[in-house]
Amino acid sequence: MTILKMTPEAEASGLTAEIYEADRRSLGYVPSHTQAMSLNPEAYLAWESLTRAISSSLGLRRYELVTLAAAQAIGSSHCRLAHGKKTLTIIDEEQLRAIARDFHDAGLPEAEVAMMDYAVKLSADAAAMTDTDAQQLRDVGFSDREIADITMAAAARNFFSRALLALAVDTDVPEGISDELHDALLAPLVRVDAPRTGGAAGA
C-alpha cells in the first residue's frame, strides 16, 4: 500500500477533477494508479498525450501488444490487468489468454511476436540491446517510424509501470476480467534463449 496521500474524489478540483471525471466516464471508477499519478496532474496529462501520439501512429492493436509484453517483463500487475481489459475490445478472450500465457505460441503473426520480444528485451535489459535488435524488426517488415513507435511504446510503459511499482500503488482489478484471464495476465513471463518468430502458419 502506498504511503502517498492521494486526493479523494470528493475533494478533487481543477485538472485533477477533470482527470478523475474522464476515468469515471470511460471506466466507471477512478483507479488507484490514476489517483497516484495525478498528484502531478500536468505530468499525468502529458503522459496521456504521449501515449495517444504513440498509439495513434503505431495502431491500437500493436500498441496494446507491446504494452502487455513490456508490462509482463517489468512484473507490473497494474498495467497487465488494465491493458488486458483494454485489449479485450480488439482481441477475443480465448486468444488473449493464450497471448498472456506465452505470446510465442498464441498464433500471432511473425511481426507481432518479434515486436513483443523486442519490448521484453527493452524492459529487461535495454543496455544490452544493439542495432541487431532493431534490424530484426526491420527484417519482419517494420518501417523505421514503426520501429521508433514500438520502442517508444515499450519505453513509455516502463516509465508508468515502474513508477507505480516504486510507489507501491494498490492494484485494481477491472470489472469484466474473468478468473481465467486474470490468472493468465498475471502468469510469469515465458523467457526464451533467443527470439522465436514465425507465429501462425501462413501468417
Salt bridges, closest charged atoms under 4 A:
GLU9 OE1 - ARG24 NH1 2.72
GLU21 OE1 - ARG24 NH2 3.04
GLU21 OE2 - ARG25 NH1 3.86
GLU64 OE1 - HIS83 ND1 2.68
GLU93 OE2 - ARG97 NH1 3.02
ASP102 OD1 - HIS104 ND1 2.79
ASP102 OD2 - ARG196 NH2 3.63
GLU112 OE2 - ARG61 NE 2.65
ASP117 OD1 - HIS104 NE2 2.82
ASP133 OD1 - LYS121 NZ 3.03
ASP144 OD1 - ARG138 NH2 2.74
GLU146 OE2 - ARG62 NH1 3.12
ASP149 OD2 - ARG145 NE 3.88
ASP183 OD1 - HIS182 ND1 3.30
